[in-house]
Amino acid sequence: MRITTIEHVQGDGGWQTWSFLKITTDEGLVGWSEFTGLRVGALPWVIHNLAAPLIGQDPRQIGKISSLLEGAIRLTDGGLNLRATAAIENACLDIKAKALGVPVYELFGGAVRDRIPLYWSHCGLYRAMVPDLFEKTIATQSVRRLDDLRLVAAEATAKGYKHFKTNFMRFDQANGRFGSTMNRANLDPGRNLDASMLRALRTQLEIMRDGAGPDTGMMLDLNFSFKPDGFHQVARALEDLDLSWLEFDLYEPSALASVRQRTTLPIASLEAIYTRRHLLPYLSHQAVDVAIIDMMWNGLPESVRMASLADTFQVNVAVHTAGSPFHAMMGAHFAAAIPNLKILEYDADIVPWAEHVFSALPVVENGQMLVPTAPGWGIDINEDALKDHPVSLSR
């Protein structure tokens, strides 16, 4: 079996651009992977540049292909280069598993569980970003004012989710959303936290706690929004709300560890950290309670190794997925294969055309995803359906 063509396809995911890699073989088998998460144009070019020498290679020889790709990016490891190699490796894994007639996780020792605990991610955020889409197309509760978040949190509980995660959102006096910490343009260049932000953040979480009830776990994700002193202020101000975790990112292990040491809140982080080499200092500094790993960005082989490294430090892993339902299915294979799983991130809000674009969707029951059992990732792309939803020019 040989690789004959390497292509990428993209489409509108409602609030993001979906991006997929397609590798075709001379035996007709096709491997897919997702690389959603960056603006159109940059990453596809890197993928095709790195993948060109692989034409004619056997895609089932994952170790050989990984070594070739690692050699090509050795001087510029990380970032776009690593995300590109991950997309290629993941598509080859899809081919190999399909050729063997097994799910991808069987290539890594098999599943250690048949159900995966989930948390509803970006709870309320996308509904605030594109409220018209939710009202007119998805026909569900949008978020146009702060109190709408109460209803969304209540919905998460009603649908059986044991945890949800939200992002800081602020609304003006006319009840129109004007920003969140996901939009870097709304932040001070020095990433300083002011008193009004802290009050608004606490008010938001109190409203969502009231909507969700006392038994649903609540998580907060602040990404890289502040410096360590700001994150410490947030942690101190929110400790009595009993968050399931406070999530934020810092590129200095000792700084992240210092925040963790000064709070009783569990700290989750590291989704932006690539490979075991960069993960090790954070684990050595005991910087996190939960290590977040994204197999779309690292590739599944390296992600499994990263999880194993975390396990040696008695740290459990949360699987990061922030793309389409395809990404969630890929993440499920990672979550199924590792023993030290904490939880899988899941975007419960899905655009209605997803059922036409994808050959299957994640099966969710009472806040848990059933582990896929079909060969490969258990999901393929309907390219004709994807073309019916072209990339939005506004992103």
N, C-alpha and C positions, 0 to 999 in steps of 0.2 A: 504494500500500500504506500502511495506517495502523495504528497501535497501537490495539488495542481493550481489552485487559485486561493488568494487571500483577499477578502473584500470586507467593507464595513457598510452598515446600513443604519440610518437614524430616523427618528420620528418624534412626534409630539407626545409627551407624556402628561400634558395638562399644565403642570407647574415646573417641568424640567424637560430637557431634551434626552430622549432615550437613545443610547448608542450601543451597537452590537457588532461583534467581529464574527465573520463567517469564513471558515476554512473548509474547502472542498477537496476531496481526494479522487484519485483515478478509479476507485472502486465504488464511487457514488456516495460514500458516507460523508456527512456534513457535520462539522463541529461548530458549536456556538458558544460565545461568552459575551458578557456585558462589560462595558467600560464607561458607563454613564457617570457624570459628575464634573466634567470640565466643558468649557465653551467649545462650540463647534469649530473645527479647523485645526487645532494644535495637536491633540493626541492621535487622531487618525493618521496624520502625516508621520509621526514618530513610529506608530505601529507598522505601517507599510515599509518604512525605511529599514526597520530591524527585521521584519519578516521576509523581505525579498530573498535573502540567501537561503531560506528554508524551503523554497520551492524545490520539489524533488526529494525531500527528506521524508522518512517514515514518521508520521505524527504520533505513532504509538510509542516511539522511543523518547519518552518524556525526559528522562535523565540527560540524554544526549542533547536534546533541544534546549533544556535549561542551561546546560553548560555552555552551549554556543551563544545563547543570549546573554548570559552572565559575562562572558568574555567580551562581548560587544559593548557593554555599558560599564565596564569595570572602572573606568576613569571618571565616569559621571553617574554614579550609583544614586538611586532614589528618584523622587519626583516623577516627571513624565516618562522617563526611561523605564523605571520599574513598573509603572502602571501599564506601560505598553507590553513589557515582557510577561506580566501577569495575564493580560488578556490573551496573549498567544498560548501560553501554557494551559490556561483554563479551557480554551477551545480544543486544544489537543487532547486534554483529559476527556472531554465530551466524546471525541472520536474513539478513543481507546475503550472507554466504557461501553459505548454502543457496539463496537466490534466484538466485545466479549459478551454482550447481552446483559450487562449488570449496571446498577447505579454507580455513580462516581465514587461514593463513599466506600464501596467494596474494594477499591484500589488502595484504600488506606486502613485496611483491617476490618472493615464492616461497621455497621451502625451499632452503637452501644445503647441506643434508646429508639423507641418508635414514635414518641411524641416529644415535641420541642416547646418549652415554655417561651412565650412571646411577651413583648411589651409594645403597646401602641405608640409609635414614634411620631414626632412632629405634631403632637396632638393640638389641633387648633391652628397651627402655623399655616399650612397650605390653604386652609379654608379662609384665612385672613389675607393671604397673598392674592388669591383669585376668587373672591366671593361670588362673582357672577357665574363662574363655571360651576360651582357647587349648587347654586340656586337653580340655574337653568338647565344644566346638562346632567349633573349627578343627582339632582333632586334631593338634597340633604341639607342639614343645618350649616349655614355659612357663619363666618365670624366677621362682623362689622363693628362691634363694640365690645367693651371689656366683659360685660355680663354674658355675652354669647358663649364665652369660654366655660361658663358653668354648665351649659347645656351639652357641650361637646364632652366634657369630663364625665357627666352623667351617662352619656351615650357609651363611653368606653366601658364603664362598669356594667351597664345593662347588657352589653354584648359579650360579657364574660371575661374581659381582660383583667388580669390580676395586677397589672402595672401599666402606667402610661408615662410618656416623657414629653415635656413641653419645652418651648424656648421663650425667652423674654420678649414680650410684645407690648408696645405702648400705643395709646390711642389719644387723639386730641380732644379738645372740649366739645367738638361737634360730633364726637363718636366716630370719627374716621381714622382708620389705622394709618399711622405714618412711619412706622419703623419697628425693627426688631434687631436683636444682636446677630441674626443671620445676615443682615445687610450691613457690611462693614462701613458704608458711607455714613451711617448714623452714629458712628462711634468717634470719640475724641481720639486724635492721632496718638496721644500718649496712653490710650486705653485706661483712662482714669474713671473711677466710679464716683458719682456724686450722690448726695443724700436723696435727691428726688428720684433717681433711678432705683435706689434701694427700696424706697417706700413703694414705688410703683410695682416693683418685682414682688414684694411681699403681698401686696394687695391682690395681684394676679394669682398667686399661688393659693391664697386663702379662698378666693372665689372658686378655683378649680377643686380644691380640697372639699369645699362645701358641696359642689356638684357631684363629685365622685363618691363621697362618703368615706368613712374612716378606715375601711378595710381594703381599699385599692391603693397600691403603692404608687407614689408620685416621684418622678425623677425630673431634674432640671439640667438642661444642656446649655452651657454658656460659651462653648468653643474657645477661641482665643481672645475673648472680649476684653479681658482686663489683665493687669499685672498681678503678681502674687498678693500684694496688699489688698487689692480690690477683691480678689477671690476669698481672702481671709475674712474681709468685712461681710461678704455675702454669706459665707458659711456660718459666721457668728450670728448674723441676723435671722437665719432660717433654721437653726438647730432645733427649735421647739416644734417645727412643722413635721419632723420625723420623716424626712425624705428617704426614699429607697436608695438613692445616691445623688450626689452633686457631681456633674460632669463638666470638665473644662480641660483645656490643653495648654501646656507650656513646653518649650523646647529645652528646658534646663531641669534635669532630674532632681537636683537638690532643692530647687525652688518649689517644684511640685510636692516633694516630700515634706517640705516645711509647712505647707498648707494642710496637708493630711495630718501632720503631727499636732496641729493646733485646733482640730475640730473633732467632734464625735460623729459627724456625718460620714457615711461611706463615700469614698472618692473613686470615681471611674474616669479613665482617661486612656490615651495612647492610640486612638484611632489614626492619628496622623504620623505615627512612628512606623517606619518600614524596617523589616528584617530583624532577625535575632540580634545582630550586632548592635543595632540602635535600641532594641528593647532591653538588653541586658543591664545597662546602667540604671534604668528606672526600677527594675526589679531589685537590683543590688541596693538601691537607696530606699527600698520599701516605700515607693512613692504612691502606690495605688492599692485599693482594696479589690478592684476589678480591672483587668486589662482588656481593653477593647481592641479587637483585631478585625481587619477587613480583608477577606480573601479575594475580593475583586481587585484590590490594589496591590496585594502582595503575591497573588497566585496561591492556589490551594496547597501545593507542596510546602512552600515556605510558611504558610499560615499554620499548618499542622505542626511544623517544627517550633514555631513561636509559641503555640499553645503548650507544647511539651516543655519548653523552657520555663514558661510561667508556672507550670505544674510543679516543677522542682522547687519553686519558691512558695508553694502552697497558695498560689493565686489562681482564681477561676477567670474564665474568659467570657466576655459578652461579644457576640458576633455582630459586627457593624454591617448593616445593609441600608443604603439610602438611595436606591435606584428604582427600577421597575419591579414587577412581580418576578421577573427572570432573576434579578439579583437576589431576591428573597429565597428563591428555590436553590440557587447556587449556595447561599449561606446556610441553607438547611442541611446540605451535604457536609459542610464543615462542622456544623453544630452536632450532627449525628455521629461524626467520627471521633470526636474528642471526649475524653472522660470528664475533664474539668470545665464543663460548660456551666455558665451562670444563667444566660438568657439570650434569646435572639431578637434583634431589633426588627420591627415589622411596621411598614407603612400601611395601616388599615384602609386609608383612603385610596381608592383605585378608580381611574377614569373608566367609564363604561365600555369604551372600545377595546380595553385590554383583553376581553374575552374573545375578540376576533383576531387580535394581533398574536396572541400566544396559544399554543396548542393545549396548554393546561394552565391552571392557576393554583396557587397554594391552597390546600385544604385546611381550614382553620375551624377548630371546634373548642368552644369554651376557653378561648385565650391560649390555645396550643395549636401548633402546626403538626399535621401528620407527616412523618418522614416519607419523602417520595420513594417509590419502588420501581418506577420505569427505568429503562436503560439510559445511560448518560445522565444529564441533569434532570431528565424527566420533563423537559419543556423545550419547545422549538419555536421558531419565529415564522409567522405567515407574512412573507415579504409584501405580497399584494395588499394585505390589510394595513400593513404599516405605511405603505405609500399613500393610502387614503388619508393619512394624518401626518402631513409633512411638517418639518421643523418650523416652529414659530420664529419669525424674523425678529421678534422682540427679545429673544434670548441669545 
